[in-house]
């Protein structure tokens, strides 16, 4: 599997996503520092929420193949500025989490907004997943195999 860095705001589902990909029991925990799960790298939400920490993300990217921008579909806000992915010299993909919440009219509007956030940030591919229902997880796993 490619070496992947997961970047997203606090509560976007990065750790849950990694636990699912690693076939581990899903247990909520707040990521306090960068954590390595083999080739999967979990970053604290504060690395995105505070631009002062962007240098940490850039430094981490030197040892990675893919940057995964994680956007919670239920969130009305995004901390990814337009062109965010351009600061990395590697492949940038988007992951839309909590996609099982898409079923209502409000959910569809949230879905479209979240996709737009990821496209504007520079994601070349977007995967829609739910770590709780496993929706889209196989496609994501396959996509993360390719550098």
Beta strands, then each sheet from edge to edge (+ up, - down):
strand 1: 4-7
strand 2: 35-37
strand 3: 40-42
strand 4: 66-72
strand 5: 91-97
strand 6: 125-128
sheet 1: 2+ 3- 1- 4- 5- 6-
end
